């Protein structure tokens, strides 16, 4: 088995730090470097920031392909860093805006592949305990980002051209440190050198999803949070900088301990817990008073380190299990897409989500993004759990991909969404391996859907996918505890109505009256009423349908076959006990996510 010689990890960390400082060195002086020096516009100043990311996204796959042919990592690191130093000197000597942008593109072509190869070198240096080595590099990366911006501001105030000279000097020094990277490399004919990615398997997306999500959140944070602090709390630049440092400092310092933790307990637990917890903290930004924001920033930095370092260990583990070292390049590309997309999405949310006063709906923006991140963590728990317990990547199951067979609905059926949202939901179902079977939904304006067996929270996720894939507007009842802030925003948006199960009010009558009052409505209910094992179905769904004089459409979530089975409409007869017995014949324990909890 190939075991590369261990390089000087300190040299790799130093090279990584020195490589990242010049990237953020330019950010504080955008006006002076682009607008004042070359007569550019504000848009061109923003484009200057993004251009090296665009160029890097293109360059990384090319560099990884060439690296497989000439696998001398040390030479690649040194050569790319020297090329980046030349790009900085070229930007300093540029006479026109076009020349400036051409050299900036070269900067991106050299920078992102160099960082990728430094990560690969750190991965190889760690042996079987790769978390610590990758944590050191992750910490060096974040410290470089944190140091570059304030240093750049000082240099621009002194002489704007100094940023180019200092940046080139730092990159030459980084190249010198890179000379200590191991010269050993994976054999050029190693079949695992390239990332063998199967888009049909959800597990193949997970390392890329974490690479994207981590820098997407930073992109939204950088572009939106500072604007929020100015408009809502009215704080000056010093306070904004302090809060940002409270986020970045623990992020940078704790990457190495987070990597060590991943060595001791594995990447799975820390990664998922930090992901979900960070999303929940992020969701509170818009409602916390200014006095508590420093606490939230420190917590965010700690949890970000707990997510970023183990995500690198996840990439390393997948590479070791057969995905190939090319996954590091794909991880970097996904992260660059996230960093580019984050500010764009943040800007769209600020412009489109408005409070009644006309101001941006800051609470909803932060809550929505944070909850989505937490939901992503919950999904990763389900998808990555079997991988964490295994010593290899799972073989692609045959049920993934294929035809979803989403049924069409008539104009009479209460609908929501559009072709785009339906395509997204159908794509999600295809990735997870789900499909529809059985009947179409009836061409009527009102009916009650009953969904069984209900033994897991995953039933809700499958139901949301199905609802958007078909394009129906389902109204469902849920425990009132699920509708508390911030989760309540999402639950109501999905069509939920909170119900107090211990209230003396007649929920059945209220729901039946709602069905009668609306022109079009679909009520979706679980007849079991709980995820726990229960001997009897609750009859509330029957009484709602009977009082409103609408049919019942049974729908089974068959986890054994990954099928959403739609049965023909059922008309109530007036005898609830006999009707419920008849309806239960359509469902079996084998369909349930947890068959032990369902009684036939």
C-alpha distance (Angstrom), angle and dihedral (degrees) to the residues before:
residue distance angle dihedral
X1 . . .
X2 3.81 . .
X3 3.81 113.2 .
X4 3.81 114.8 176.9
X5 3.76 122.9 -146.2
X6 3.81 113.7 -97.1
X7 3.83 113.2 -108.6
X8 3.78 124.6 -150.3
X9 3.80 100.2 -77.6
X10 3.79 90.5 -161.7
X11 3.79 90.2 59.8
X12 3.81 91.0 50.3
X13 3.81 91.0 50.2
X14 3.81 91.2 47.2
X15 3.81 91.7 49.3
X16 3.81 90.0 49.0
X17 3.81 92.6 50.0
X18 3.82 92.8 47.7
X19 3.81 91.0 46.9
X20 3.80 94.0 53.9
X21 3.80 98.3 45.6
X22 3.84 94.9 69.0
X23 3.81 91.9 50.6
X24 3.82 94.0 62.4
X25 3.81 91.5 31.6
X26 3.80 89.6 83.9
X27 3.82 98.4 48.0
X28 3.85 100.8 81.7
X29 3.82 91.9 50.7
X30 3.80 100.6 50.2
X31 3.79 93.2 121.2
X32 3.80 93.7 48.7
X33 3.83 95.6 40.9
X34 3.81 99.6 44.1
X35 3.82 109.9 16.4
X36 3.80 102.3 33.6
X37 3.81 99.7 32.5
X38 3.82 98.7 41.7
X39 3.81 106.5 16.1
X40 3.80 94.0 -111.4
X41 3.80 126.0 158.8
X42 3.80 127.6 -113.6
X43 3.79 89.1 -104.0
X44 3.81 90.4 53.6
X45 3.79 88.9 50.4
X46 3.82 89.5 56.6
X47 3.80 90.4 44.4
X48 3.81 88.3 54.0
X49 3.83 88.7 60.6
X50 3.80 93.4 49.4
X51 3.80 98.8 41.1
X52 3.80 96.6 80.4
X53 3.83 89.5 51.3
X54 3.80 91.3 52.1
X55 3.80 91.0 47.8
X56 3.81 91.4 46.4
X57 3.80 92.7 51.8
X58 3.79 88.6 57.7
X59 3.80 95.0 40.5
X60 3.81 100.3 50.4
X61 3.84 97.6 66.0
X62 3.81 90.0 46.0
X63 3.80 92.1 48.5
X64 3.81 91.9 47.8
X65 3.81 90.8 51.2
X66 3.80 91.0 50.5
X67 3.80 90.1 45.2
X68 3.80 89.9 58.3
X69 3.79 88.2 56.7
X70 3.83 96.8 41.7
X71 3.82 103.0 25.8
X72 3.81 100.3 -175.0
X73 3.79 101.8 128.3
X74 3.81 96.2 -177.0
X75 3.78 92.5 55.0
X76 3.79 91.2 48.3
X77 3.81 92.7 50.8
X78 3.81 94.5 47.5
X79 3.80 94.2 42.8
X80 3.79 95.3 48.0
X81 3.80 93.7 47.0
X82 3.80 91.5 50.3
X83 3.80 88.8 48.6
X84 3.80 88.8 51.7
X85 3.81 89.9 51.6
X86 3.81 88.9 53.9
X87 3.82 89.1 50.7
X88 3.82 90.3 54.7
X89 3.79 91.9 50.0
X90 3.81 88.4 47.9
X91 3.81 91.5 53.3
X92 3.79 89.3 51.5
X93 3.82 91.7 51.2
X94 3.85 96.0 42.7
X95 3.81 114.2 126.4
X96 3.81 98.0 -170.0
X97 3.77 137.8 36.9
X98 3.81 90.0 -113.1
X99 3.80 91.9 55.8
X100 3.81 90.4 47.3
X101 3.81 91.2 53.8
X102 3.82 92.6 45.7
X103 3.80 91.4 54.8
X104 3.82 89.9 44.3
X105 3.81 89.4 55.7
X106 3.81 89.5 51.7
X107 3.80 87.7 51.4
X108 3.81 89.1 57.8
X109 3.81 92.9 45.0
X110 3.80 89.6 56.5
X111 3.81 102.0 33.8
X112 3.81 105.9 55.2
X113 3.84 96.1 44.7
X114 3.83 89.4 47.5
X115 3.81 91.1 55.0
X116 3.81 89.5 46.6
X117 3.81 92.6 53.9
X118 3.81 90.9 46.7
X119 3.81 88.3 55.6
X120 3.80 90.2 49.8
X121 3.82 89.8 50.1
X122 3.83 90.8 50.0
X123 3.80 90.1 49.1
X124 3.80 91.2 53.1
X125 3.79 93.0 45.9
X126 3.80 93.4 57.6
X127 3.79 98.4 63.6
X128 3.78 109.7 -168.5
X129 3.83 92.1 -16.5
X130 3.76 99.0 60.3
X131 3.80 97.4 149.6
X132 3.80 94.5 78.7
X133 3.80 94.7 47.8
X134 3.80 93.2 45.9
X135 3.81 89.4 45.1
X136 3.80 90.3 55.0
X137 3.80 91.2 52.2
X138 3.82 91.7 45.2
X139 3.80 90.0 51.6
X140 3.80 91.8 47.7
X141 3.78 89.4 49.9
X142 3.81 93.4 52.8
X143 3.81 93.8 43.4
X144 3.81 88.4 52.6
X145 3.80 90.1 52.3
X146 3.82 91.1 48.3
X147 3.82 94.7 47.4
X148 3.81 97.4 44.2
X149 3.80 98.7 64.5
X150 3.84 100.1 53.1
X151 3.81 91.3 39.9
X152 3.79 89.9 51.8
X153 3.79 91.1 51.9
X154 3.81 91.5 53.8
X155 3.81 92.4 47.9
X156 3.82 94.5 47.7
X157 3.81 90.8 51.2
X158 3.80 89.5 52.5
X159 3.83 98.5 41.0
X160 3.79 123.9 -25.6
X161 3.82 93.4 -142.7
X162 3.81 90.3 59.5
X163 3.83 91.0 78.3
X164 3.79 90.1 66.1
X165 3.80 94.8 46.5
X166 3.80 94.0 45.0
X167 3.81 91.1 44.0
X168 3.80 92.1 52.6
X169 3.82 90.7 47.5
X170 3.79 91.8 51.6
X171 3.80 91.2 49.2
X172 3.82 92.4 50.5
X173 3.81 88.1 50.7
X174 3.80 89.1 49.0
X175 3.80 89.1 52.2
X176 3.80 89.2 52.8
X177 3.81 89.9 52.3
X178 3.81 88.6 45.9
X179 3.80 89.2 60.8
X180 3.82 86.2 77.2
X181 3.80 92.6 59.7
X182 3.80 110.7 114.4
X183 3.80 114.9 -88.0
X184 3.78 90.0 -150.4
X185 3.75 117.6 99.1
X186 3.75 142.2 174.5
X187 3.80 112.5 -76.2
X188 3.79 110.6 -87.6
X189 3.79 90.6 -124.1
X190 3.78 95.4 49.3
X191 3.83 103.8 135.1
X192 3.81 89.8 -148.0
X193 3.81 95.4 56.2
X194 3.79 92.2 96.7
X195 3.79 123.0 62.5
X196 3.78 105.2 -105.3
X197 3.78 99.2 -151.7
X198 3.80 121.9 -177.3
X199 3.80 108.3 -166.6
X200 3.81 90.7 -162.8
X201 3.81 91.7 68.1
X202 3.78 117.5 75.7
X203 3.80 90.1 -152.0
X204 3.82 89.6 64.0
X205 3.80 89.4 60.6
X206 3.81 96.5 52.4
X207 3.84 100.9 83.6
X208 3.81 89.1 45.6
X209 3.81 90.8 46.6
X210 3.80 91.3 54.2
X211 3.81 91.4 46.6
X212 3.80 89.7 51.2
X213 3.82 97.2 41.9
X214 3.80 95.7 49.4
X215 3.80 95.4 55.9
X216 3.81 93.7 32.7
X217 3.81 88.5 62.1
X218 3.79 90.8 47.6
X219 3.82 89.4 49.9
X220 3.81 92.2 51.8
X221 3.81 89.9 43.2
X222 3.80 95.6 51.6
X223 3.81 94.9 44.6
X224 3.81 100.3 38.5
X225 3.79 109.3 25.7
X226 3.82 95.6 59.5
X227 3.81 90.3 49.9
X228 3.82 89.5 49.0
X229 3.82 91.6 51.9
X230 3.80 91.1 51.7
X231 3.80 98.6 45.1
X232 3.82 100.8 37.0
X233 3.80 105.0 29.6
X234 3.80 98.9 24.4
X235 3.80 94.4 -138.6
X236 3.79 124.3 160.8
X237 3.77 130.5 -120.1
X238 3.82 93.1 -89.9
X239 3.81 93.2 57.4
X240 3.80 91.6 43.9
X241 3.79 89.7 51.9
X242 3.80 91.2 47.9
X243 3.79 92.5 52.8
X244 3.81 91.5 47.2
X245 3.81 90.1 50.8
X246 3.82 90.4 50.7
X247 3.80 86.3 58.5
X248 3.82 99.3 41.5
X249 3.81 99.6 41.1
X250 3.84 99.1 60.3
X251 3.80 88.0 38.2
X252 3.80 90.5 58.8
X253 3.81 98.5 37.8
X254 3.80 96.8 47.1
X255 3.82 99.1 48.3
X256 3.80 91.4 89.8
X257 3.85 94.8 49.4
X258 3.82 88.4 45.9
X259 3.80 89.3 53.4
X260 3.81 90.4 48.8
X261 3.80 89.4 50.7
X262 3.81 89.7 52.0
X263 3.82 87.9 53.7
X264 3.81 90.9 54.3
X265 3.81 102.5 40.5
X266 3.80 103.5 15.6
X267 3.81 130.4 -104.7
X268 3.81 96.8 -89.3
X269 3.81 103.1 74.6
X270 3.83 99.1 40.6
X271 3.79 91.9 43.3
X272 3.80 96.7 52.1
X273 3.82 96.3 39.0
X274 3.81 93.1 48.4
X275 3.81 90.8 46.0
X276 3.79 95.1 52.9
X277 3.81 94.1 40.1
X278 3.81 93.7 48.0
X279 3.80 90.2 51.7
X280 3.81 90.8 52.7
X281 3.81 92.9 48.7
X282 3.80 90.6 46.7
X283 3.81 89.1 52.5
X284 3.82 90.5 61.5
X285 3.82 98.0 56.0
X286 3.79 93.6 94.6
X287 3.83 96.2 52.6
X288 3.81 103.7 36.8
X289 3.82 118.6 102.3
X290 3.78 116.2 -115.9
X291 3.81 90.6 -106.1
X292 3.83 91.2 63.7
X293 3.79 97.7 43.0
X294 3.84 92.9 86.8
X295 3.81 88.4 57.9
X296 3.80 90.3 49.2
X297 3.82 90.8 49.2
X298 3.81 92.9 52.0
X299 3.80 90.9 46.6
X300 3.81 90.1 48.6
X301 3.80 91.7 51.3
X302 3.81 92.6 49.0
X303 3.80 92.6 48.2
X304 3.82 92.6 44.4
X305 3.80 89.5 56.8
X306 3.80 88.1 47.9
X307 3.79 89.0 54.6
X308 3.82 102.3 38.1
X309 3.82 101.3 48.5
X310 3.84 94.9 46.0
X311 3.81 89.5 46.1
X312 3.82 88.0 60.2
X313 3.81 88.7 49.4
X314 3.82 87.9 50.3
X315 3.82 89.3 54.6
X316 3.80 90.3 47.3
X317 3.80 91.7 48.7
X318 3.80 92.6 50.0
X319 3.80 89.8 48.5
X320 3.79 90.5 52.0
X321 3.81 92.8 47.9
X322 3.78 92.9 57.4
X323 3.79 107.8 -76.0
X324 3.81 91.5 106.7
X325 3.81 133.8 -130.6
X326 3.78 89.0 -81.7
X327 3.80 84.6 83.1
X328 3.82 88.4 77.5
X329 3.80 88.7 61.4
X330 3.80 92.2 47.0
X331 3.82 89.2 48.5
X332 3.80 90.0 54.2
X333 3.80 92.8 48.0
X334 3.81 91.3 49.6
X335 3.81 89.4 49.6
X336 3.79 91.7 51.0
X337 3.80 90.0 51.6
X338 3.79 88.0 51.2
X339 3.79 93.2 51.1
X340 3.80 90.8 48.6
X341 3.79 94.0 45.8
X342 3.82 97.4 44.2
X343 3.84 98.4 69.8
X344 3.81 90.6 41.8
X345 3.81 93.3 52.6
X346 3.81 90.6 43.1
X347 3.80 90.7 53.6
X348 3.80 92.4 48.0
X349 3.81 92.0 49.9
X350 3.81 92.5 49.0
X351 3.81 91.2 50.8
X352 3.82 98.1 43.0
X353 3.82 107.1 34.4
X354 3.78 107.5 71.0
X355 3.78 134.5 173.4
X356 3.85 119.4 -133.4
X357 3.81 87.6 -96.1
X358 3.79 90.3 60.8
X359 3.80 94.3 -111.6
X360 3.82 120.1 121.7
X361 3.81 112.1 -80.1
X362 3.78 92.1 -118.2
X363 3.80 96.1 172.2
X364 3.80 92.2 52.6
X365 3.82 92.3 45.5
X366 3.79 95.7 53.0
X367 3.81 92.7 38.3
X368 3.80 92.8 50.6
X369 3.80 95.2 48.8
X370 3.80 92.8 43.2
X371 3.80 94.4 48.4
X372 3.80 91.0 49.0
X373 3.79 89.5 53.5
X374 3.81 91.5 49.9
X375 3.80 91.3 48.5
X376 3.79 88.2 51.2
X377 3.80 88.6 54.1
X378 3.80 91.0 51.3
X379 3.81 90.3 50.8
X380 3.81 90.4 49.2
X381 3.81 89.0 52.3
X382 3.77 89.3 58.7
X383 3.81 96.1 42.3
X384 3.80 100.4 40.1
X385 3.81 97.3 39.1
X386 3.83 95.0 84.4
X387 3.82 90.6 44.6
X388 3.82 92.5 52.2
X389 3.82 89.7 54.7
X390 3.80 93.8 47.9
X391 3.80 132.2 69.9
X392 3.80 95.0 -135.9
X393 3.77 140.9 34.0
X394 3.82 112.9 -87.3
X395 3.76 119.9 -105.7
X396 3.80 113.0 -107.7
X397 3.81 107.9 -92.0
X398 3.77 114.5 -129.5
X399 3.78 94.1 -126.9
X400 3.81 93.3 68.8
X401 3.78 117.0 96.8
X402 3.79 119.5 10.5
X403 3.78 129.2 103.1
X404 3.80 121.1 -28.1
X405 3.83 93.6 -164.8
X406 3.81 94.4 -151.1
X407 3.83 105.7 -167.1
X408 3.79 121.4 -123.5
X409 3.80 120.6 -119.6
X410 3.78 130.3 -147.7
X411 3.83 123.9 -118.7
X412 3.82 88.2 -104.7
X413 3.81 92.8 67.2
X414 3.81 117.1 90.3
X415 3.80 103.8 -106.2
X416 3.79 140.2 -173.1
X417 3.79 137.9 -179.3
X418 3.77 128.8 29.3
X419 3.78 140.7 -110.8
X420 3.80 91.4 -70.9
X421 3.82 96.0 52.8
X422 3.80 90.7 44.5
X423 3.80 90.5 51.6
X424 3.83 90.4 50.2
X425 3.80 91.9 50.3
X426 3.80 93.0 45.5
X427 3.81 88.5 49.7
X428 3.81 90.5 51.5
X429 3.80 90.7 49.7
X430 3.80 90.6 49.7
X431 3.81 91.0 51.0
X432 3.81 92.2 49.1
X433 3.81 90.9 43.7
X434 3.83 98.7 -116.6
X435 3.81 127.0 142.9
X436 3.80 140.2 171.3
X437 3.78 125.2 -109.8
X438 3.78 137.8 171.8
X439 3.81 123.8 31.9
X440 3.78 136.4 -3.6
X441 3.78 118.9 -108.8
X442 3.82 111.4 -91.7
X443 3.82 118.0 -93.3
X444 3.79 93.9 -119.3
X445 3.78 134.2 111.4
X446 3.81 99.9 -125.1
X447 3.80 134.5 33.9
X448 3.80 143.0 134.1
X449 3.82 120.2 -115.4
X450 3.80 117.9 -155.1
X451 3.80 116.4 -162.5
X452 3.81 123.1 -160.6
X453 2.97 154.3 -149.9
X454 3.81 94.8 37.2
X455 3.82 110.2 -175.0
X456 3.83 104.6 130.1
X457 3.79 144.4 36.1
X458 3.80 86.2 -115.7
X459 3.81 87.2 75.8
X460 3.80 88.0 70.7
X461 3.83 92.3 51.7
X462 3.80 91.2 49.9
X463 3.79 89.9 47.7
X464 3.82 92.8 53.2
X465 3.82 90.8 49.5
X466 3.80 90.8 49.5
X467 3.80 93.7 46.4
X468 3.81 92.8 53.6
X469 3.82 94.2 40.1
X470 3.82 90.5 56.9
X471 3.79 93.4 35.9
X472 3.82 99.1 -127.1
X473 3.79 127.6 144.8
X474 3.78 103.2 -129.4
X475 3.80 120.5 -168.9
X476 3.78 114.3 -154.8
X477 3.79 137.0 179.8
X478 3.81 120.1 -127.2
X479 3.78 138.9 174.6
X480 3.77 110.7 -82.4
X481 3.82 91.2 -123.5
X482 3.82 88.5 69.5
X483 3.80 91.1 59.1
X484 3.78 97.3 61.3
X485 3.79 119.2 114.7
X486 2.98 127.8 -49.1
X487 3.82 100.0 10.8
X488 3.80 90.3 45.1
X489 3.82 90.9 70.4
X490 3.79 90.5 61.6
X491 3.82 94.6 40.7
X492 3.81 93.8 53.4
X493 3.80 91.7 44.5
X494 3.80 89.2 54.7
X495 3.81 90.3 53.6
X496 3.78 102.4 -94.0
X497 3.81 126.0 154.5
X498 3.85 116.9 -159.3
X499 3.79 117.2 -124.7
X500 3.80 127.5 -167.3
X501 3.80 102.1 -143.7
X502 3.79 91.1 -162.9
X503 3.80 96.1 50.7
X504 3.81 120.3 114.6
X505 3.80 90.6 -137.9
X506 3.81 117.4 110.4
X507 3.81 102.2 -109.7
X508 3.81 92.3 178.7
X509 3.81 93.3 56.9
X510 3.80 92.3 44.9
X511 3.80 91.5 51.0
X512 3.81 92.8 45.9
X513 3.81 89.8 50.9
X514 3.81 88.7 50.5
X515 3.82 90.0 54.2
X516 3.81 91.3 49.3
X517 3.81 93.5 47.1
X518 3.79 97.7 50.7
X519 3.78 123.4 76.4
X520 3.80 92.5 -142.8
X521 3.80 126.3 15.6
X522 3.79 140.0 150.3
X523 3.81 115.9 -161.0
X524 3.83 113.5 -159.6
X525 3.82 117.1 -162.2
X526 3.77 141.1 166.6
X527 3.81 108.1 -130.9
X528 3.81 90.4 -154.8
X529 3.81 90.7 59.1
X530 3.83 92.5 -155.5
X531 3.80 141.5 50.9
X532 3.80 90.5 -128.6
X533 3.78 122.7 94.6
X534 3.79 109.7 -83.5
X535 3.80 132.2 177.6
X536 3.79 96.7 -151.1
X537 3.77 137.4 43.2
X538 3.76 117.8 -127.4
X539 3.78 112.0 -114.3
X540 3.82 97.4 -143.7
X541 3.81 93.1 102.2
X542 3.82 90.3 53.6
X543 3.81 93.3 50.9
X544 3.83 91.7 47.3
X545 3.81 91.0 53.5
X546 3.80 93.4 41.8
X547 3.81 95.9 48.5
X548 3.81 92.7 44.9
X549 3.83 91.2 43.2
X550 3.81 94.2 -129.0
X551 3.83 130.0 132.5
X552 3.79 126.9 -104.5
X553 3.83 118.3 -124.7
X554 3.85 111.9 -159.0
X555 3.83 114.6 -147.7
X556 3.81 123.0 -174.5
X557 3.79 124.4 -155.7
X558 3.80 100.1 -150.4
X559 3.81 106.2 -166.8
X560 3.80 92.5 177.6
X561 3.82 90.7 65.2
X562 3.82 99.1 20.1
X563 3.80 89.4 -121.6
X564 3.81 131.3 143.5
X565 3.80 99.9 -151.0
X566 3.81 117.5 -160.7
X567 3.82 116.6 -159.7
X568 3.84 127.9 -159.2
X569 3.83 117.6 -85.4
X570 3.80 115.7 -83.6
X571 3.83 121.1 -146.3
X572 3.82 117.0 -148.6
X573 3.80 115.4 -117.0
X574 3.79 100.3 -159.8
X575 3.81 94.0 -100.3
X576 3.84 107.8 95.9
X577 3.80 96.1 -174.3
X578 3.82 94.6 52.4
X579 3.82 92.6 42.7
X580 3.80 93.3 50.3
X581 3.81 91.6 49.5
X582 3.81 88.8 51.5
X583 3.82 93.1 48.3
X584 3.82 92.8 49.0
X585 3.81 91.0 60.9
X586 3.81 88.2 74.0
X587 3.83 93.5 64.7
X588 3.82 131.8 63.9
X589 3.84 133.8 -174.4
X590 3.82 90.5 -114.5
X591 3.81 88.9 68.7
X592 3.80 93.9 59.2
X593 3.78 126.1 98.5
X594 3.81 85.4 -129.8
X595 3.85 107.3 24.7
X596 3.81 91.1 -169.8
X597 3.81 90.2 69.5
X598 3.80 97.9 53.4
X599 3.80 123.5 82.0
X600 3.79 114.6 -160.3
